[in-house]
């Protein structure tokens, strides 16, 4: 994996990470993340599907967004308002949802419903 932190003249910086394609999770490792996730605060749902060995975040309103593993509990994607998804697991290690944490949006909970 490659990690860089560019800094702009105004002092802002951003951590960027590119995953080594040879270090990508297998379909079997990706499957537990698939399913439908619902946010009661927004009354909307998103799904995560596996298509062509790639996890995608899907919604009827927006184009599919490829998900990239940042860690075992965090994924990043291309949607402007929810670039970072922090996954939560129960005591048995089963994924039960994710929180959106990006910019001004913090701890917006999506519960796995399917």
C-alpha positions in Angstrom: 0.0 0.0 0.0 1.1 3.6 -0.7 0.3 6.4 1.7 1.0 10.1 1.1 0.0 13.3 2.9 0.1 16.3 0.5 -0.1 19.8 2.1 -1.6 22.8 0.4 -0.1 26.4 0.8 -2.9 27.3 3.2 -1.7 24.5 5.6 -4.5 22.0 4.9 -3.5 18.5 4.3 -5.1 15.2 3.4 -4.0 11.6 4.0 -4.3 9.6 0.7 -3.9 5.9 0.5 -3.7 3.7 -2.5 -4.2 0.0 -1.9 -1.8 -2.4 -3.5 -4.0 -4.4 -6.0 -2.2 -7.5 -5.0 -3.2 -6.9 -1.4 -6.9 -6.6 -2.1 -9.4 -8.6 -0.1 -10.8 -11.7 -1.7 -14.5 -12.0 -2.5 -14.9 -14.2 0.5 -13.4 -11.5 2.8 -15.6 -8.8 1.1 -18.9 -10.7 1.4 -19.6 -9.9 5.1 -19.8 -6.2 4.2 -22.5 -6.7 1.6 -26.1 -6.0 2.4 -28.6 -3.2 2.9 -27.9 -0.4 5.4 -30.6 2.0 6.8 -30.2 5.4 8.4 -33.2 6.3 10.6 -32.0 9.9 10.9 -32.2 10.4 7.1 -34.9 7.8 6.4 -32.8 6.4 3.6 -30.9 3.3 2.7 -27.8 2.3 0.8 -26.7 -1.1 -0.2 -23.2 -2.6 -0.6 -22.9 -5.1 -3.4 -20.0 -7.2 -4.7 -19.7 -6.8 -8.5 -16.7 -8.0 -10.5 -14.5 -8.5 -7.3 -15.3 -4.8 -6.3 -17.5 -3.6 -3.4 -19.9 -0.9 -4.6 -22.0 1.5 -2.5 -25.4 1.8 -4.3 -28.4 4.0 -4.0 -31.3 4.8 -6.4 -30.4 8.5 -6.3 -26.7 8.3 -6.9 -24.3 6.4 -9.2 -22.6 3.4 -7.8 -19.5 4.3 -5.9 -16.5 1.9 -5.6 -15.4 1.2 -2.1 -11.7 0.9 -1.2 -10.6 -0.7 2.1 -8.6 1.7 4.2 -8.5 -0.8 7.1 -10.7 -3.7 8.2 -13.1 -1.3 9.7 -12.9 1.7 7.3 -13.7 2.1 3.7 -13.4 5.2 1.5 -15.4 6.0 -1.7 -16.1 8.8 -4.2 -19.4 10.3 -2.8 -18.9 13.9 -1.7 -20.8 13.7 1.5 -19.9 10.2 2.8 -16.3 9.6 1.7 -15.4 7.6 4.8 -17.4 4.7 6.2 -16.4 3.3 9.6 -17.9 -0.2 10.1 -19.0 -1.5 13.5 -19.1 -5.1 14.5 -20.9 -7.0 17.3 -19.1 -9.1 19.9 -18.9 -12.1 17.5 -17.3 -10.0 14.8 -20.4 -9.7 12.6 -20.8 -6.4 10.8 -23.8 -4.5 12.1 -23.6 -1.2 10.5 -21.4 1.8 9.6 -20.9 5.4 10.6 -20.3 8.2 8.2 -17.5 10.4 9.4 -16.4 13.0 6.9 -16.0 16.8 7.1 -18.9 18.2 9.1 -20.9 14.9 9.1 -19.9 12.9 12.1 -21.3 9.6 13.5 -24.2 9.4 11.1 -25.3 5.8 11.8 -26.4 3.3 9.1 -27.7 0.0 10.6 -27.3 -3.2 8.6 -30.8 -4.5 8.0 -30.3 -7.3 5.4 
